[in-house]
Amino acid sequence: MLEISVFLCGAVVMVIELTGSRVVAPYLGTSLVVWTSLIGIILAALSLGYWWGGRLADRRPEARLLGRIILLAALATGAIAVTHSFVLGFLQSQAIGLSTAAVWATLLLFAPPAVLLGMVAPFAVRLKLADTSSGGRTAGTLYAVSTIGSIVGTFLAGFVLIAWIGSTNILLLMASVLAAAALCAARTDAVIKGAAGAFFLAMLLGAVGHDARLAQEGFVDRDTPYNRVMVFNAAEEGTGRLMRVMTTGPHAKQSAMYLDSPSDLALSYTRYFRLAEHFVPGMRRILVLGGGGFSFPKFALAAYPELTLDVVELDPGIVALARDYFELKDDPRQRILAQDARTFLNRNRETYDVVLSDTFNSHYAIPFHLATREAAERMKAALAPGGVVMVNLISALAGERGRFFCALRATYAAVFPTVLVFAVDDPLDRSRAQNIILAAFASEREPPLSAADPELNAMLARRVDPPAPAGCAVLTDAYAPVDRLMMSAWK
């Protein structure tokens, strides 16, 4: 039974670590900084647990004490599910850097159960050690069992649990698994039996009721193969018009839809994609990289009867949510491709009048391989003569908060002879983080910057002409430090 406890605890460690990225994502994102903090702090916590567990086991080699340690780990794991919104919301509101916030989040939420779970293997070795002549074999066997548990936990979390159960329910389920592990470790302790049994039932009931409570409140919190996605209704600021919103990261709406008119463009930056009809009159084929809630594809199918679209969306879970909550319908003029956008570009041999890239829609999870010179070259290769590539990003136009924009503009300027910049919110405030639209043309001829359509004309008037991107590094597949460039946007 002790081996079962060690196996379960090893599995839970890895499930908690992988699930941690989904717990943190809505507040701090999923950048390399977040993953580094999770892995580094949890390894440090496990190391402390190994040391502490070994010392404690030498002083008190008691099975009931091990059971209580595992039960404390169960409580600490359940506490993550209960407290993470408060802790992460508080850290997000503080004027601290992203790396500092990520470290503190991991220390406060995930380090306590990791320390306690780290104590289990050395404690179990001491309990099983009856003959010093076989001490090495005993220790090796138990650590192998723990590692096998970690391997199982890794694949279970990555392939099954995160995609099907959701992060909060996973934490509650893991807490109940640890309660069962405590029972296995200390079967004869009446206190452990009663406490573990009650805790096991409480965590299972909590997991069963969590999604039902959210659904009753009109809030969808779903873990997909690639994202933690939240869908909820909200009133549009200023008008009060009711929208359905999709978000996959902090501080931003990835997609939105008016409930009374699903094909209208609800977010201001998506309306700027309408400039494509000005830049390429008579456009017939559009490639959209990043589907999300399919806001612009729905609008384009309704507004341009002769148009056909290919929409590349990495996450099939987001496509399913778009069908369930954002009125995405099958249409013979629209092809949906569930694959990585860069992989599609590398393999693509077709041409398009317009390429729309909407993959940089968060401060904290930039897909670097879509920001490089090589990616821009593949987009250029996909353009028909006279075509345009339009890219949405969130950045400032200048200063520390504008470092990513500076690098991305320099990258596109190295590939395209003409690159125009449009500030969606405020072209005068260059230090403000906002949606920015890059329009890159394969020809040197600039399009006319006035239009008969008043809405398009107002957008064209928001063109800005930042200083030439001298001194900004061109991003490449070999060197694209987008996480470092975006760090200043946290403050």
C-alpha positions in Angstrom: 0.0 0.0 0.0 2.9 2.3 0.6 4.0 2.0 -3.0 0.5 3.0 -4.1 0.8 6.2 -2.0 4.2 7.0 -3.5 2.9 6.4 -7.0 -0.2 8.6 -6.5 1.8 11.4 -5.0 4.3 11.3 -7.8 1.5 11.5 -10.3 -0.2 14.4 -8.5 3.0 16.5 -8.5 3.1 16.6 -12.3 -0.7 17.1 -12.7 -0.5 20.1 -10.4 2.5 21.6 -12.3 0.8 21.2 -15.7 -2.5 22.4 -14.4 -0.8 25.4 -12.8 -0.2 27.0 -16.2 -4.0 27.0 -16.8 -4.8 28.4 -13.4 -2.3 31.3 -13.9 -3.1 32.0 -17.5 -6.1 34.3 -17.2 -4.1 36.6 -14.9 -0.5 36.3 -15.9 -0.6 34.6 -19.3 1.3 31.5 -20.5 4.6 33.0 -21.5 8.1 31.5 -21.0 8.3 33.6 -17.9 5.3 31.9 -16.3 6.5 28.4 -17.3 10.0 29.2 -15.9 8.6 30.3 -12.6 6.3 27.2 -12.3 9.1 24.7 -13.1 11.8 26.4 -11.1 9.8 27.1 -7.9 8.2 23.6 -7.9 11.6 22.0 -8.3 12.9 24.1 -5.4 9.9 23.2 -3.3 10.4 19.5 -4.0 14.0 19.7 -3.1 13.1 21.3 0.2 10.5 18.5 0.7 13.1 15.8 0.1 15.5 17.3 2.7 12.8 17.9 5.2 11.1 14.6 4.7 14.3 12.7 5.2 15.2 14.5 8.4 11.7 14.1 9.8 11.5 10.4 8.9 14.7 9.7 10.8 13.3 11.2 13.9 9.8 9.8 13.7 9.5 6.9 11.2 5.7 6.5 11.7 3.2 5.6 9.0 0.5 7.7 10.6 2.8 10.8 10.3 3.3 10.2 6.6 -0.5 9.8 6.2 -1.0 13.2 7.9 1.7 14.8 5.7 -0.1 13.5 2.6 -3.4 14.7 4.0 -1.9 18.2 4.5 -0.8 18.1 0.8 -4.4 17.3 -0.1 -5.6 20.3 1.9 -3.0 22.5 0.2 -4.0 21.3 -3.2 -7.7 21.9 -2.5 -6.8 25.4 -1.2 -5.4 26.3 -4.7 -8.8 25.8 -6.2 -10.4 27.9 -3.5 -7.9 30.8 -3.3 -6.3 31.2 -6.7 -8.7 33.9 -8.0 -8.0 36.1 -4.9 -4.3 35.5 -4.9 -3.8 36.0 -8.7 -6.2 38.9 -8.9 -4.2 40.7 -6.1 -0.9 40.1 -7.8 -2.3 41.3 -11.1 -3.3 44.5 -9.6 0.1 45.3 -8.1 2.7 47.4 -9.9 5.2 44.6 -10.1 6.9 43.0 -13.1 5.6 39.9 -14.7 8.5 37.7 -13.5 8.0 38.9 -9.9 4.3 38.2 -10.1 4.8 34.8 -11.6 7.3 33.8 -8.9 5.0 35.0 -6.1 2.0 33.2 -7.6 3.9 29.9 -7.7 5.3 30.4 -4.2 1.9 31.2 -2.7 -0.2 28.6 -4.6 1.9 25.7 -5.7 5.0 25.6 -3.5 3.1 24.4 -0.3 1.7 21.2 -1.8 5.0 20.6 -3.7 7.0 20.8 -0.4 4.7 18.3 1.3 4.6 15.9 -1.7 8.4 16.1 -1.9 8.5 14.7 1.7 6.7 11.5 0.7 9.4 9.5 -1.1 12.3 9.8 1.4 9.8 9.2 4.2 8.5 6.0 2.5 12.1 4.9 2.0 12.8 5.2 5.7 9.6 3.2 6.5 10.5 0.4 4.1 14.1 0.3 5.2 14.4 -2.9 7.2 17.9 -4.0 6.2 20.7 -1.6 5.4 22.2 -4.1 3.0 19.3 -3.6 0.6 18.9 0.1 1.3 19.9 1.1 -2.2 17.5 -1.2 -3.8 14.7 0.0 -1.5 15.4 3.7 -2.3 15.8 3.0 -6.0 12.5 1.1 -6.2 10.5 3.7 -4.4 11.9 6.6 -6.4 11.3 4.6 -9.6 7.7 4.2 -8.5 7.4 7.9 -7.8 8.9 8.8 -11.2 6.6 6.4 -13.0 3.7 8.0 -11.2 5.0 11.4 -12.4 5.2 10.1 -16.0 1.6 8.8 -15.8 0.5 12.1 -14.3 2.1 14.1 -17.0 0.4 12.2 -19.8 -2.9 12.0 -17.9 -2.9 15.7 -17.4 -1.7 16.7 -20.9 -3.8 14.2 -22.9 -7.0 13.8 -20.8 -7.6 15.8 -17.7 -6.9 19.4 -18.9 -8.9 19.0 -22.1 -11.9 17.2 -20.5 -12.2 18.2 -16.9 -10.9 21.8 -16.4 -8.3 23.2 -14.1 -10.4 23.9 -11.0 -12.0 20.5 -11.1 -8.6 18.9 -11.7 -7.3 20.4 -8.5 -10.3 19.3 -6.5 -9.9 15.8 -8.0 -6.2 15.7 -7.2 -7.0 16.7 -3.6 -9.3 13.7 -3.3 -6.7 11.4 -4.9 -4.2 12.6 -2.2 -6.8 11.9 0.5 -7.0 8.3 -0.9 -3.1 8.2 -0.8 -3.2 9.2 2.8 -5.5 6.3 3.6 -3.1 3.9 1.8 -0.1 5.2 3.8 -1.8 5.0 7.2 -4.6 2.5 7.1 -4.7 1.9 10.8 -4.9 5.6 11.9 -8.5 6.3 12.8 -7.9 10.1 12.5 -6.6 9.7 9.0 -9.4 7.4 8.0 -12.1 9.8 9.1 -10.5 13.0 7.9 -9.4 11.5 4.5 -12.8 10.0 3.9 -14.6 13.2 4.6 -12.2 15.3 2.5 -12.3 12.8 -0.4 -16.1 13.2 -0.6 -16.0 16.9 -0.1 -13.6 17.4 -3.0 -15.5 15.1 -5.3 -18.8 16.9 -4.6 -17.1 20.2 -5.1 -15.7 19.1 -8.5 -19.2 17.9 -9.6 -20.9 21.1 -8.6 -18.3 23.6 -9.9 -19.3 23.6 -13.6 -23.0 23.6 -12.8 -22.6 26.7 -10.7 -20.7 28.5 -13.4 -23.3 27.5 -16.1 -26.1 28.8 -13.9 -24.3 32.2 -13.8 -23.9 32.3 -17.6 -20.1 31.8 -17.3 -18.2 29.2 -19.3 -14.7 28.3 -18.0 -13.3 25.6 -20.3 -9.8 24.1 -20.7 -9.1 23.2 -24.3 -6.1 21.4 -25.7 -4.2 24.7 -26.0 -5.9 27.3 -23.8 -8.0 28.1 -20.8 -11.0 29.9 -22.3 -13.7 31.9 -20.6 -16.9 32.9 -22.2 -19.4 35.3 -20.6 -21.9 38.1 -21.3 -21.0 41.7 -20.7 -22.4 45.1 -21.6 -20.5 47.2 -24.0 -18.9 50.2 -22.3 -20.6 53.4 -23.4 -23.6 51.9 -25.2 -24.7 49.2 -22.8 -25.2 46.9 -25.8 -25.1 43.2 -24.6 -22.1 41.2 -25.9 -20.8 37.7 -25.6 -17.1 37.8 -24.9 -14.3 35.2 -25.3 -11.0 35.7 -23.4 -7.9 33.5 -23.3 -5.6 35.8 -21.3 -5.5 38.8 -19.0 -6.6 42.4 -19.8 -8.0 41.6 -23.3 -11.1 40.4 -25.1 -10.0 37.9 -27.8 -13.4 37.9 -29.4 -16.8 39.4 -28.9 -20.2 39.2 -30.5 -23.3 41.4 -30.2 -26.2 39.2 -29.0 -28.7 41.1 -31.1 -26.6 41.0 -34.3 -24.0 38.2 -34.4 -22.4 39.1 -37.7 -21.6 42.7 -36.6 -18.0 43.6 -35.6 -18.2 44.2 -31.8 -14.5 44.9 -31.1 -13.0 48.1 -32.5 -9.8 46.4 -33.9 -11.8 43.9 -35.9 -13.4 46.8 -37.8 -10.0 47.8 -39.0 -9.8 44.6 -41.0 -12.4 46.2 -43.2 -9.6 48.3 -44.6 -8.8 45.2 -46.7 -11.7 46.2 -49.0 -10.1 49.6 -49.5 -6.6 48.2 -50.0 -7.6 45.4 -52.4 -10.9 46.4 -54.2 -12.6 43.3 -55.5 -10.9 40.9 -53.2 -12.0 37.3 -53.6 -9.9 35.2 -51.3 -8.9 35.9 -47.7 -6.7 33.8 -45.4 -7.4 34.4 -41.6 -4.8 33.3 -39.2 -6.4 32.9 -35.8 -10.1 32.2 -35.7 -11.1 32.8 -32.1 -14.8 33.6 -32.0 -14.8 34.0 -35.9 -15.9 37.6 -35.6 -14.4 38.9 -38.9 -15.1 35.7 -40.9 -18.8 35.9 -40.0 -18.9 39.5 -41.0 -17.0 38.9 -44.2 -19.3 36.1 -45.3 -22.3 38.3 -44.8 -20.8 41.5 -46.3 -18.9 40.2 -49.3 -21.1 37.7 -51.2 -18.3 36.7 -53.7 -15.7 36.1 -51.0 -14.2 32.8 -49.9 -12.2 32.3 -46.7 -9.7 29.9 -45.2 -9.5 30.3 -41.4 -6.6 28.6 -39.6 -7.2 28.1 -35.9 -4.8 26.0 -33.9 -7.2 25.1 -31.1 -10.2 22.8 -32.0 -11.6 23.6 -28.6 -11.9 27.3 -29.5 -13.6 26.3 -32.8 -16.1 24.2 -30.8 -16.8 27.1 -28.4 -17.3 29.4 -31.4 -19.9 27.0 -32.7 -21.6 26.7 -29.3 -21.6 30.3 -28.2 -20.7 32.6 -31.2 -23.0 31.5 -33.9 -20.4 29.9 -36.1 -22.1 28.0 -38.9 -20.9 25.8 -41.7 -20.6 27.6 -44.9 -19.4 26.3 -48.3 -17.5 29.6 -48.8 -15.5 29.0 -45.6 -12.9 26.4 -44.9 -11.8 25.9 -41.3 -8.3 24.4 -40.7 -7.4 23.2 -37.2 -3.6 23.5 -37.3 -0.8 25.7 -36.4 -0.7 28.9 -38.5 3.1 28.7 -39.2 2.8 25.0 -40.2 0.0 26.0 -42.6 2.1 28.8 -44.1 5.1 26.6 -44.5 3.1 24.0 -46.5 0.8 26.4 -48.3 1.0 26.7 -52.1 -2.2 28.8 -52.7 -2.5 32.5 -53.0 -4.8 35.0 -51.4 -5.8 38.6 -52.0 -5.6 39.3 -48.2 -3.9 37.7 -45.3 -5.2 38.7 -41.9 -3.1 37.7 -38.9 -4.9 37.9 -35.5 -2.5 35.7 -33.4 -0.9 38.5 -31.2 -4.0 39.2 -29.2 -2.4 39.1 -25.7 0.4 40.8 -23.9 1.5 37.5 -22.3 1.4 34.7 -24.8 3.0 35.7 -28.1 3.5 32.8 -30.6 7.1 33.8 -31.4 7.3 31.6 -34.6 4.6 33.8 -36.2 6.5 37.0 -35.4 9.7 36.2 -37.3 11.1 37.3 -40.7 10.6 33.7 -42.0 6.9 33.8 -41.1 6.5 37.2 -42.8 8.2 35.8 -45.9 5.8 32.9 -46.0 2.8 35.4 -45.7 4.3 37.4 -48.6 4.6 34.2 -50.6 0.9 33.6 -50.0 -0.1 36.9 -51.5 -1.6 37.4 -54.9 -0.3 40.4 -56.9 -1.6 43.6 -55.3 -2.4 41.8 -52.0 -2.0 42.9 -48.4 -1.1 41.4 -45.1 -2.8 42.9 -42.1 -1.5 42.1 -38.6 -3.2 43.0 -35.3 -1.0 43.3 -32.2 -1.2 44.9 -28.8 1.6 47.3 -27.9 2.5 50.9 -27.5 3.9 52.9 -30.4 7.0 54.0 -28.7 9.0 53.8 -25.5 9.5 50.8 -23.2 6.0 49.5 -23.8 6.5 49.7 -27.6 9.5 47.4 -27.9 7.5 44.5 -29.4 5.9 46.9 -32.0 9.3 48.3 -32.9 10.7 44.8 -33.5 7.7 43.5 -35.4 7.6 46.6 -37.6 11.3 46.2 -38.3 10.7 42.6 -39.2 8.0 43.3 -41.6 9.9 46.3 -43.1 12.7 43.8 -43.8 10.3 41.7 -46.0 7.8 44.2 -47.4 8.7 47.4 -49.2 5.6 49.2 -47.8 4.4 48.9 -44.2 1.6 51.2 -42.9 0.7 51.6 -39.2 -2.8 52.4 -37.8 -3.4 53.1 -34.1 -6.9 51.8 -33.2 -7.5 53.7 -30.0 -5.3 56.8 -29.8 -2.7 57.7 -32.5 -1.5 60.7 -30.4 -0.7 58.8 -27.2 2.4 56.8 -28.2 3.1 55.4 -24.8 -0.3 53.8 -24.4 -0.6 50.0 -25.0 -3.4 49.6 -27.6 -4.4 47.6 -30.6 -2.1 48.4 -33.6 -2.8 47.3 -37.2 0.2 46.8 -39.5 -0.7 46.7 -43.2 2.2 45.3 -45.3 2.2 45.5 -49.1 4.3 43.6 -51.6 4.5 46.6 -53.8 6.2 50.0 -53.1 3.1 51.9 -54.1 1.1 53.2 -51.1 -2.7 52.9 -51.4 -4.8 56.1 -51.3 -5.4 57.2 -47.7 -8.9 58.4 -48.2 -12.1 56.6 -48.9 -15.7 57.3 -49.8 -16.9 55.2 -46.9 -16.9 57.5 -43.8 -16.0 54.7 -41.4 -13.1 53.6 -43.5 -12.0 57.2 -44.0 -12.0 57.6 -40.2 -9.8 54.5 -39.8 -7.4 55.7 -42.5 -7.1 59.0 -40.7 -5.6 57.1 -37.7 -2.5 56.2 -39.7 0.6 57.0 -37.7 4.2 57.4 -38.9 6.5 56.4 -36.0 10.2 56.9 -36.4 12.0 54.5 -38.7 12.7 51.2 -36.9 16.4 51.8 -36.7 18.0 49.9 -33.8 15.1 47.5 -33.5 16.1 43.9 -33.9 14.6 41.9 -36.8 13.0 38.8 -35.3 14.1 35.5 -36.8 13.4 31.9 -36.1 16.8 31.7 -34.4 16.3 34.8 -32.3 12.9 36.1 -31.3 12.9 37.2 -27.7 9.2 38.2 -27.7 8.8 37.4 -24.0 11.5 39.9 -23.0 10.2 42.5 -25.4 6.7 42.2 -23.9 7.8 42.2 -20.2 7.4 46.0 -19.9 3.8 45.8 -21.0 3.0 44.2 -17.7 3.6 47.4 -15.7 
